[in-house]
C-alpha cells in the first residue's frame, strides 16, 4: 500500500530523517513513534504530499507519487484519508458541511443523497445525525476527533493516515477512540499509518511499530521493541507507562 525508499525529510532547511525505508502492508496498522521533535508528523505530511521529500521515493498503491501529473495525483489522493492532530475542521462550516466537502468536490449528488451519506459517515464513527448541524466549536474534543475521522472516511478510502489521534483526549475517550479505529480497520479492511505518542494506543491498535530514532526508522512488532537494546526504546517501552500498557494488554510479558 505504501513504500518508502531512501526518503529524507526536511523542515526549515533542517534534515530530520534520512534513508527512510518502509513498507506498509494491506490491512495492517503501523504505529509511528519517536521522541518529541523527531519528526513523526513531518514524515506523515511528507508522505501525503504536504511537504516535499528532500530525497528518495514514495510509492502509494504502487505509483511513484513524484512522477504523477496533477490529475493523476488528484485521483490517487481520493484513495486515502487524513485525520490531523487537531482535527482541522473548517470552523466556518457545520460538521455536516465539513464531511460533505470532499464528496462535493468529486461527485455531483442530489442534496438528499448527500445528506444521507453524511449521516452514514457520522454513524460510522459513533455520532448521531444531529451532529451534522453543529459547528465544530460546539463539539467536545472527542467528538471533534470523530467528526474529523468521518470526513477522512468520506470517500471510502482504503488507506488512512492518523496524526496523534488520541492527543488531548482523557484516558476513557482515548480508549474509546482506539476501539473505534480498531473496529473500523477490521470492518472496512482499512490500512492505517498512525503517528502517536500514546503507548496504550500502540498496544491496542498497532500490528507493527516504527520508531524514529537517530534520524532513522526502526520497524518491528511490539515483542521486537521490548527486546531492543536501544536506550530510548528501552526507556519508552520499559518505563512505568510502557509496563502498565503492555501489562494491561494481557498478551505480552513486559
C-alpha positions as CSV (number, residue, x, y, z in Angstrom):
1,X,0.0,0.0,0.0
2,X,2.9,2.3,0.8
3,X,6.6,2.1,0.1
4,X,9.3,4.5,1.1
5,X,12.9,4.1,-0.2
6,X,15.7,6.3,0.9
7,X,13.4,9.1,1.9
8,X,14.8,12.2,3.7
9,X,12.5,14.7,5.3
10,X,13.3,18.4,5.8
11,X,11.7,21.3,7.5
12,X,13.1,24.8,7.8
13,X,16.2,23.8,6.0
14,X,17.0,21.1,8.6
15,X,17.1,17.4,7.7
16,X,15.1,15.5,10.2
17,X,15.4,12.0,8.8
18,X,17.4,10.4,6.0
19,X,17.5,7.0,4.4
20,X,14.0,6.0,5.5
21,X,12.8,2.7,4.1
22,X,9.3,1.5,4.9
23,X,6.7,-1.0,3.6
24,X,3.1,-0.7,4.8
25,X,1.2,-3.8,4.0
26,X,-2.5,-4.0,3.2
27,X,-4.7,-4.5,6.2
28,X,-2.2,-3.6,8.9
29,X,-1.9,-0.7,11.3
30,X,1.6,0.8,11.6
31,X,2.2,2.9,14.6
32,X,4.9,5.5,14.3
33,X,6.5,6.8,17.5
34,X,9.6,8.8,18.5
35,X,10.8,11.4,20.8
36,X,9.4,15.0,20.7
37,X,11.0,16.8,17.7
38,X,11.9,13.5,15.9
39,X,9.7,14.5,13.0
40,X,6.8,12.0,13.2
41,X,4.2,14.4,11.9
42,X,6.7,15.8,9.3
43,X,7.1,12.2,8.0
44,X,3.4,11.9,7.7
45,X,3.0,15.2,5.9
46,X,5.8,14.3,3.6
47,X,4.1,11.0,2.7
48,X,0.7,12.7,1.9
49,X,2.4,15.4,-0.1
50,X,2.0,18.4,2.2
51,X,5.8,18.6,2.3
52,X,8.3,17.6,-0.4
53,X,10.8,14.9,0.4
54,X,14.4,16.1,0.4
55,X,15.4,12.8,-1.2
56,X,14.1,9.3,-2.0
57,X,10.9,7.9,-3.5
58,X,7.4,7.5,-2.2
59,X,5.1,4.9,-3.8
60,X,1.4,4.7,-2.8
61,X,-0.7,1.9,-4.3
62,X,2.3,1.1,-6.5
63,X,2.6,4.5,-8.0
64,X,5.6,6.8,-7.7
65,X,3.9,10.0,-6.4
66,X,6.6,12.3,-7.7
67,X,6.1,11.1,-11.3
68,X,2.3,11.8,-11.4
69,X,0.7,14.7,-13.3
70,X,-1.8,16.9,-11.4
71,X,-4.9,14.9,-12.5
72,X,-3.3,11.5,-11.7
73,X,-2.3,12.9,-8.3
74,X,-5.8,14.1,-7.6
75,X,-7.2,10.7,-8.4
76,X,-4.7,9.0,-6.2
77,X,-5.4,11.3,-3.3
78,X,-9.1,10.2,-3.4
79,X,-7.9,6.8,-2.2
80,X,-6.6,7.9,1.2
81,X,-8.0,9.9,4.1
82,X,-6.1,12.0,6.7
83,X,-7.0,12.8,10.3
84,X,-4.8,15.7,11.5
85,X,-3.9,16.1,15.1
86,X,-6.3,18.9,15.9
87,X,-9.0,17.6,13.5
88,X,-8.5,20.6,11.2
89,X,-12.3,21.0,10.7
90,X,-13.3,24.3,8.9
91,X,-14.7,26.5,11.7
92,X,-16.9,28.4,9.2
93,X,-18.7,25.2,8.1
94,X,-21.0,22.9,10.1
95,X,-19.9,19.4,10.8
96,X,-22.1,18.1,8.1
97,X,-20.7,20.6,5.6
98,X,-17.1,19.6,6.6
99,X,-17.9,15.9,5.9
100,X,-19.7,16.7,2.7
101,X,-16.9,18.9,1.3
102,X,-14.7,16.1,-0.2
103,X,-17.7,14.3,-1.6
104,X,-19.0,17.5,-3.3
105,X,-15.5,18.1,-4.8
106,X,-15.6,14.7,-6.5
107,X,-19.3,14.0,-7.2
108,X,-22.5,15.8,-8.1
109,X,-25.2,14.3,-5.9
110,X,-28.7,15.4,-5.0
111,X,-28.9,17.2,-1.7
112,X,-31.0,14.5,0.0
113,X,-28.5,11.8,-1.0
114,X,-25.5,13.9,0.2
115,X,-27.3,14.4,3.5
116,X,-27.8,10.7,3.8
117,X,-24.1,10.0,3.1
118,X,-23.1,12.5,5.7
119,X,-25.4,10.8,8.3
120,X,-23.9,7.4,7.3
121,X,-20.4,8.7,7.9
122,X,-21.4,10.1,11.3
123,X,-23.0,6.8,12.3
124,X,-19.8,5.0,11.2
125,X,-17.8,7.0,13.8
126,X,-20.5,6.8,16.5
127,X,-22.0,10.2,16.2
128,X,-25.8,10.9,16.0
129,X,-27.2,12.5,12.8
130,X,-28.0,15.8,14.5
131,X,-24.3,16.4,14.9
132,X,-24.3,17.5,11.2
133,X,-26.0,20.7,12.2
134,X,-23.5,21.7,14.8
135,X,-20.4,23.9,14.4
136,X,-17.0,22.3,15.2
137,X,-16.7,24.7,18.2
138,X,-19.8,23.2,19.8
139,X,-18.2,19.7,19.9
140,X,-16.1,18.2,22.7
141,X,-12.6,17.2,21.9
142,X,-13.6,13.5,21.4
143,X,-16.5,14.5,19.2
144,X,-14.2,16.7,17.0
145,X,-11.8,13.8,16.5
146,X,-14.7,11.6,15.4
147,X,-16.2,14.2,13.1
148,X,-12.8,14.7,11.5
149,X,-12.4,10.9,11.1
150,X,-15.8,10.9,9.4
151,X,-14.5,13.4,7.0
152,X,-11.4,11.4,6.4
153,X,-13.6,8.4,5.5
154,X,-16.0,10.4,3.3
155,X,-14.7,8.9,0.0
156,X,-14.4,5.4,1.4
157,X,-10.6,5.3,1.2
158,X,-8.7,2.0,1.8
159,X,-5.8,3.9,3.3
160,X,-6.0,6.1,6.4
161,X,-3.4,8.4,7.9
162,X,-3.8,9.4,11.5
163,X,-1.7,12.1,13.2
164,X,-1.8,11.8,17.0
165,X,-5.5,10.6,17.0
166,X,-5.8,10.4,20.8
167,X,-3.8,13.6,21.7
168,X,-5.8,15.8,24.1
169,X,-8.3,13.1,25.0
170,X,-8.8,11.8,28.5
171,X,-8.0,8.1,29.1
172,X,-11.6,7.0,28.7
173,X,-12.0,9.0,25.5
174,X,-8.7,7.7,24.2
175,X,-9.5,4.1,24.8
176,X,-12.9,4.5,23.1
177,X,-11.2,6.1,20.1
178,X,-8.6,3.3,20.0
179,X,-11.5,0.8,19.8
180,X,-13.2,2.8,17.1
181,X,-10.0,2.7,14.9
182,X,-9.6,-1.0,15.5
183,X,-13.3,-1.7,14.7
184,X,-13.2,0.4,11.5
185,X,-9.9,-1.2,10.4
186,X,-11.4,-4.6,10.7
187,X,-14.9,-3.7,9.4
188,X,-13.7,-1.7,6.4
189,X,-10.5,-3.6,5.7
190,X,-8.5,-0.4,6.2
191,X,-4.8,0.0,6.1
192,X,-3.6,2.6,8.7
193,X,-0.4,4.7,9.1
194,X,-0.7,6.2,12.6
195,X,1.6,8.7,14.2
196,X,1.2,8.6,18.0
197,X,2.9,9.2,21.3
198,X,0.5,7.1,23.2
199,X,1.8,3.6,24.1
200,X,-1.7,2.5,25.1
201,X,-2.8,3.2,21.6
202,X,0.1,1.2,20.2
203,X,-0.8,-1.8,22.4
204,X,-4.5,-1.6,21.5
205,X,-4.3,-0.9,17.7
206,X,-0.8,-1.4,16.1
207,X,0.3,-4.5,14.3
208,X,3.8,-3.2,13.9
209,X,5.7,-0.3,15.3
210,X,8.1,2.1,13.6
211,X,10.4,4.1,15.9
212,X,12.0,7.3,14.6
213,X,15.4,7.5,16.3
214,X,18.7,9.0,15.4
215,X,17.3,10.2,12.1
216,X,16.4,6.6,11.1
217,X,13.4,4.3,11.3
218,X,13.5,1.0,13.2
219,X,10.5,-1.2,12.5
220,X,9.2,-4.3,14.3
221,X,6.5,-5.9,16.4
222,X,5.8,-5.0,20.0
223,X,7.9,-8.0,21.0
224,X,10.7,-6.8,18.9
225,X,10.6,-3.4,20.6
226,X,10.5,-5.0,24.1
227,X,13.7,-6.9,23.2
228,X,15.5,-3.9,21.6
229,X,18.6,-2.7,23.5
230,X,18.4,0.9,22.2
231,X,18.3,3.2,25.3
232,X,15.4,5.4,24.1
233,X,13.4,2.3,23.1
234,X,14.2,0.7,26.4
235,X,13.0,3.8,28.3
236,X,9.8,4.2,26.2
237,X,8.7,0.6,26.3
238,X,10.0,-0.5,29.7
239,X,9.2,2.7,31.6
240,X,6.3,2.8,34.1
241,X,3.7,3.7,31.4
242,X,5.1,1.2,29.0
243,X,5.0,-1.6,31.6
244,X,1.5,-0.7,32.5
245,X,0.2,-0.5,28.9
246,X,1.8,-3.8,27.9
247,X,0.7,-5.5,31.1
248,X,-2.9,-4.4,30.6
249,X,-2.9,-6.0,27.1
250,X,-2.7,-9.4,28.7
251,X,-0.9,-10.7,25.6
252,X,2.7,-9.8,26.2
253,X,5.1,-10.0,29.1
254,X,6.9,-6.7,29.6
